[in-house]
Structure formats: C-alpha cells, structure tokens
Amino acid sequence: MSATSTLTGPALQASRAALSAALADHPPVTSENDDLESGEIQEVDMQAQAEGIRTVFSDPSNFNVKHPLYSPWTLWFDSPATKGRNMPQTPVSAFPQTPVIPQTPGVAAAQGWMEDIKRVISFDSVEEFWGLYNNIIPPSQLPQKANYYLFKDGIIPAWEDEANKNGGKWSIQLPKDKNRGQVDKMWLYTMLAAIGETFDPSPAPADGSSSASLITGVIVSTRPQFYRLSIWTRLAPSASDDEANTILRERIEGVGKHFKTSVLGYPEGARLAGPLATEVEFLSHKDSEKKGKPKKLIV
C-alpha cells in the first residue's frame, strides 16, 4: 500500500527529480534470462532499481542521491549568546562549524557587523539542505534577538557587500503571539523559494545574454514581540521613469507579490498592517539610512 505524500510542492518535485536522475544513472537490473534473441526487448525491473535509491525524503541520515541546486548557499546565525564569543555557538548539531568570512569586496567595511555572526555551513544540493534543516532549531524556538541568514555562497549578510550595496529588501513584521505556530512554515517556504529560484526566475534579455537573479539572501529575525522575514535583492528601483528602471520595478514587485501570495499564503489584496504588524513592503538599503519616512513599495 502506498502512502499519500505530505511533502510540499517544491520538495516533492525535487524528490521526484532526484529519483529520476538516480534511475537514469544506475544500470538496469536484467531478468534472469540473459540470452535474448535478436530483436527481443530486455525487461527492466524498475522496482528493484528503486529499492537501492535513498533520497533525503525517505532516509534523512543515509541518503545516497543528491539533487544539485542552481547556486550554492550559506547559512549564518547570530544571537545574544554568540556576541563577543571566539567560538561559534550555533544551534546545529550534525554539521561542522567554520567561522570563516569570505573575503568579497565590501567585507572590510562590514567587519565589525560580521564579528558576531557565525557561519554555520554551505550546501549545494536539495538533500544537503534538508539534512541541515532537520538539524537546526526552528525560528519559533530561537531566543530573542536571534537571526538566521541564508545567503548565496560568497555573499555576506551585510549592506556593504558588493552584491547587496545597490539593493534593498522585502520584509514583513508579524506579532509573535499570533504567529508562533506558523512562523516555522513561513521560514521554510521562504528558504525553499530562495534556493529553488522561484522568487525571480532570472528572465533572459532579448539579446540572449544571461541575467542574474535579483535574490541574494533571506533572513528571519526573532524579537521580543514580533518575527521579521526579509528577502534581500541585489538591485533596487529608483524614481526614474526610464524603461530599464520600469522593468526593474516590475521585477521587484513580482518578487514581493510571490512572497506575499505563494510563500506566505496571503491573498494579494489583503491588508496586514496592525499592532506590531506591517504590510509586505520594500525599502532600498540606501533609503533605510535616510532620516524621515522614506517611500516604500507595498504589495
């Protein structure tokens, strides 16, 4: 009897893709009669082949199939317990911890900010992601003022990084008491959308050149009275009305709408702001530094 899958859509697709790839790479198991006559089709025991395939969805600890991601990613973590400590104290139990900061342009300016942020691990496959996810503390159980940062490998979670300095972030703030039971699912779906490249599928320009995804990383933050989920982008639209900026604005808005409706599960026209809560809103990093009330995009 087969059980009904309880996996989310992205996870189920990844599992099926991993299994298909494994079956394609493994030689077929033939029937006992190897003396085939000319023109006779050899039978393949697909069930016997599948029995040797273990994805992370069937065996989280001993899987033997890996499904590569489009880009490698790195998980970072900080909390009051990590500040001022020489050794990382990340809430992960099954992976080596390497507190090494990649030396990308802009790192020197962000060095003070990064001193208390600990690098947990990098990964580049669906299976490694699930192995990591199954061994870290969920956001609902993190201490106050803790943060998870999931960024593309080589990009540090700081405005000063070259990949972030001209960008901004979509974010939503949610009251803790009303969202403790669903913030873990929201964070999981946000990570899956990021590593699955569904926020911004990198449209190809008419000239055939490649276009890098706008997404550089995603963050979940716990505060005494609320949770905050954020999506960082490498570019932010300006006030200009030229064609390039209009196209960029449409892409940025597309990221926000996907975040609100497909990831968080809210109706597109729903108004969310209230006590301790915000709408799904976008603000450039440069505008975040300005005094007063900078103009925000809201979906």
N, C-alpha and C positions, 0 to 999 in steps of 0.2 A: 504494500500500500504506500503510495507517495503522499508526503505531507505538503500542505499548501505553504508556499514561501511567504515569509514575513519580512523579507528584505525590502528596503526602499527601492524605487525605480533605478537610480544610478548604481546602487550596489548590486542589484540583480543583473543589470546589463553587464557590469564588469565581471561578475561571476560567470555568466554565460560565455562572454568573450574569452575569459581565461581558460575555460574548459574546452572551447572550440579550438583555441590555439594549441592546447596540450594534445588534443586528439590528432591534430594535423601533424605535430612534430613526432609523435610516437609511432613506431612501425606497427602495422596491423597484426592482430593475433589471428593466425590462419586456422582453418579447420584441420582435423586430424588427417584428412586425406590430402596430401600434398601433390599427388600425381594427377595433375589436371590435364585434360585433353585439350587439344588446340581449340581455341575459341571459347573455352569454358570459363565462366566468371568465378573468381575465388570469393568465397564467403568471408565476411569480416565480422568477428564477434565484438560488436561495439560495447556491449555491457562489460566484457572482460577488460577492454581498454579503459573504460571509465572507472573501473574499480581501483585502478592504480593511480588515479588523479585525485590529489587532495588540495582543494583551494582553501583559502583562509576562512571561507564561509562554512566549510564542513569540519575543518580542523585548525583553529586559530593558532595553535602552537607548532604544528608539524606539517604545514602546507608545503607542497613541492612544486607549485606552479605560481609564477609571478606575471602580473599583467602591468606593463610599463605605463607610467604617466607621461603626458606630453612634456612636462617640466618637473625637475626635482624640487622639493620643498624642504624647509627647515622649520621646526617648532622651537620657539623661545618661550621662556617663562620668567615672571618675577612676582614677588610678594614681599610683605614686610619681613618675612623670615630670611629672605635672600640678601637683603640690603646690608652692605658692609661686610659680607662674608667672603672669604677667599675661595671656598669650595662651594660648588653649586648644590642647592638643596631643592631639586625639582621633584614634583610629585609623580615620579615614574619609577617603576620597579624592575623592568626587564630589559632596559637598554643602556648601553654605555653613555656616559655624560661627558661631553667635551666642550668646556667653556672657551671655545676659540672664536674670536670675532673675525669674519672675513674682511680683508683689507681692500674694500672698494672705495672709490672717490667719495669724500664726504665723511668717512669714518672718523677722521681726526677731530672734526668739529662736533661729532656726536659721542665722543669717547666718554665724557662724563655721564651722559644719559645712559650709555650702554654698560657702565660698570656693574650695575646691579641686575642686569638682565642676563639670564643664563640660557645658553644654547643647549637644548635637550638632545635633538637628533635630526639628521637629514634622511630623507627617503625618496625613492623614485618609482615606486610601484603601488598598485592598489593594495596588494597583500601586506606590504610593509606599513602602509597607512593604517590598516585595520589592526595589525599587530601592535602598533603604537597606541591607537585609540583604546584598545582593550586593556591597556596597562597604565593609563593616566587617570587622575581624579577628575570627574566631570565638573563643569563650572558651578553647578548648584552646591557642591561640597567644598569649594575653594574658600580660603579665608578672605576677609575683607581686604580690599585694595590689591588683589591679585589679578594678574593678566596672563592670558595665553596669546602669543603672536605666531601666526602661521604665515610665513613669507616665502616667496620663491627663493631658491638657494642662491646665495651671493648678494641678496638684498637685506640690509639690516632694517629693523623696525624703527626707523628714525627719519624725521623730515629731511635731515641733511644728506641722506644717501642720494646719489645721482638719479636713481630710479624713482625717487619719491619727491624730490625738491620742487618739481613743477606740477605736482599733482594735488590731490585732495582726498576726501573720504566721504562715503555714505555712512550714516550711522543712525541708530535708533536707541533710545533710552527707555527701559521698561522697569516699572516698580517691582521690587524684589518680592513682596508678599503675594502679588498676583501672578507672578511668572516663574516662581521657583520650580514648579512642576513641569515647565515646558522649555526652559532655557537650554537644557542639555540637548534636546532635539533640535532647537533652533541653531545652536552652535554646530552640531553635527552636520546639518543640512547646509550651513554656510560653508563649512570646510569642504564638503563634497562638491558643492557648486564651484568652489575655487579650484580644487585640484582636477575637476572634470572639465574646466574651462567653459562653463556654461554661462557665466556672468557676461562675458564679452568674447564671442567666438572668433575674434580677430578677422574681420572681413577683409577680403583680398581686393586691393585697388584695381582700377580698370587697366593699369599698365602691367599688371601681373606681378608686381613686387609684393613682398610679404609685409604684413602689418602686425606689429607686436600687440599682444593682449594688453588692455588697459590695466588689468588687475596685477598689483604687486604683492598684496597680502591681506589677511583678515585677522581681526582681533576680537576677543571677548574680555570684558573687564567686569570685576565684581566690586561694588562699592557698598557702603553701609545700608543704603536704602534702594539701590537700583542696580540693574545689569545694563551694560552697553555693548552692542555688537557693531562692528565697523568693518568697512571694505575700503581699502586704500587703492587709489588709482595713480598711474604714472603721469597723467595729464589732467588739467582742469580747464574748462572753458572760460573765456574772458568775456568782456562786454562787447566785443567786436561783432559786427553783423556779416563779416565776410563768409564765403562759402565753407572754407576749411573749419572755421570755428563753429558754424552751424551744424556741420556734420559731427564734429566732436561733441557738441552739446547733446545731439540726438543719441550718440553712443553712450554718453554718461547717463542720460536719463533712462536709457534702456537698461543699464546696469541696476539703477535704483528700482525700476519697476519690477525687474526679475527678482530682486532681493525681497521686495515687499510682498509680491503675489505668489511666486513659485517657491521661494525659500522659507519665508516667514509665514506664509499662508493667509495673509490678509487680503480682503477684496481691494481692488485697485482704487476705488473711490472712498475707502474707509478713512475716517479721521481718527487719529490715535492719540493726539496730544491731550494731556490732562495732568493731574498732580503727579509729579516726578516722571512723567512720560513725554516723549517728543514724537513728532512725525518721523518718517523716514526722510532724512534731509542730507543734502550735500553741501560741503564747505571746502574751499580750497585751503591748502596749508598756509599759503601766504595771507589769505583773508583772516585765518584764525589768529594771526599775530597782530592784527589791527585792532585799535580801540573802537569802541562803539558797537553797533549792531550790524555786522556785515550781512550782505544779501545771501540768502541760501536758496538752493533748489530744493523743492519739496515734491514728492510724488504721492 
